[in-house]
Amino acid sequence: MSAPRLEIDLGKIHHNARTVVDRLAKRGISVTGVAKAALSSSEIAHELLLAGVSDLGDSRIENIEAMRRADVPTRMSLIRSPMISQAKRVVASTDISFNTEIAVVRRLSLEAQKMDRMHAVVLMVELGDLREGIMPDHLVATVRETLGLPNIVLKGLGTNLACRSGASPDDTNMGELSRLAELIEATFDISLEIVSGGNSANLQWAFSGADTGRINNLRLGESILLGREALQRHVIDGLHTDAITLVAEVIESKIKPTQPWGNLAENAFGKCPVVKDRGAIRQSILAIGIQDVDPSGLSPSKGIEILGSSSDHLVVTSSVGGEAVGDEIMFQLNYSALLRAMTSPFVAKSYEWGSKVSKLRQIA
Ligand SMILES: *Cc1c(COP(=O)(O)O)cnc(C)c1O
């Protein structure tokens, strides 16, 4: 098999998705599957649907268009506010878009009229994380104008927390979203189908037994792919954290000093790394680098330590010895490492059902 590669265990992803879908269903909450960290690969998208997510969402129109071409059969939402320059594509390929700017909704309305289609919108409300969202004071006015736009349907409200500033979902902000949903329904005599409370950072709140109020949807990516909630990165009970594994190949393995020599200045990335002198050790170079992955987001298998990295090389050492040229070393990835590896054209993606870990040569 080619290296480097991501080994993606669809069985584990299925299990993770099914588990959160079932647990949230008991709280009256549906799950919109978000596989944007995996470029919304159609393999993963299909698996999420088989596992019971109600629909799919992505931040990028390109990923949604790719899922359409792959005939992924479900409702799809653009969960980032559309670029006005992409309004036509958004109406053509998505069922719902999440919006915060009335100018964009007006353009969506125009494009929808031209295409003789209806387009649904969810309006996002700012509740403290200071990323996207309409300020609560302006919500009634924005809803009023939205309701008057031809070919636009107001599907619901949403919010997003814990992404830019780390503002955590709690009874106060979730209660505020419920209250706003009720206010909009009462003011305009309408009913909102979707009240989408947030992302993987909302799971602790959702599982805590708190009153979920009007919240009936969460948009989940990281928790399904990596098995962790997104506030403290705690493992979610019963979920796999190793559904996705990175494998890289050793291209050099030699005993070298731990300390560089010569006149030391900045390295390729503007850093002057300081290293503790541990004498001579075996260092192995893997054919993968900063272009392919965020090295700080990698957890190597037991006994392996990452020493350094540059664009195309990752330098490791092993306390158990034995790396040989051609050996493969495995890593678990955090969200940031996963994003970059998934996006690198140099990293192969290999899908499997059920773990094949035992077939790989491991050093630990
Ligand atoms: C990425 C994203 C999500 C999913 O977030 P995870 O932390 O991966 O669950 C949900 N909503 C919005 C608006 C997003 O951009």
The ligand as an SDF file (V2000), in Angstrom:
LIG
                    3D

 15 15  0  0  0  0  0  0  0  0999 V2000
  -17.3720   22.6920   11.4830 C   0  0  0  0  0  0  0  0  0  0  0  0
  -18.6920   23.1220   11.9540 C   0  0  0  0  0  0  0  0  0  0  0  0
  -19.4890   22.2370   12.6920 C   0  0  0  0  0  0  0  0  0  0  0  0
  -19.0060   20.8790   13.1290 C   0  0  0  0  0  0  0  0  0  0  0  0
  -18.0630   21.0440   14.1510 O   0  0  0  0  0  0  0  0  0  0  0  0
  -17.3720   19.8210   14.9180 P   0  0  0  0  0  0  0  0  0  0  0  0
  -16.6610   20.4630   16.0410 O   0  0  0  0  0  0  0  0  0  0  0  0
  -16.4810   19.1490   13.9360 O   0  0  0  0  0  0  0  0  0  0  0  0
  -18.4740   18.9370   15.3900 O   0  0  0  0  0  0  0  0  0  0  0  0
  -20.7460   22.6810   13.0770 C   0  0  0  0  0  0  0  0  0  0  0  0
  -21.2050   23.9080   12.7430 N   0  0  0  0  0  0  0  0  0  0  0  0
  -20.4730   24.7720   12.0290 C   0  0  0  0  0  0  0  0  0  0  0  0
  -21.0420   26.1060   11.6990 C   0  0  0  0  0  0  0  0  0  0  0  0
  -19.1900   24.4240   11.6180 C   0  0  0  0  0  0  0  0  0  0  0  0
  -18.4560   25.2940   10.9130 O   0  0  0  0  0  0  0  0  0  0  0  0
  1  2  1  0
  2  3  1  0
  2 14  2  0
  3  4  1  0
  3 10  2  0
  4  5  1  0
  5  6  1  0
  6  7  2  0
  6  8  1  0
  6  9  1  0
 10 11  1  0
 11 12  2  0
 12 13  1  0
 12 14  1  0
 14 15  1  0
M  END
$$$$
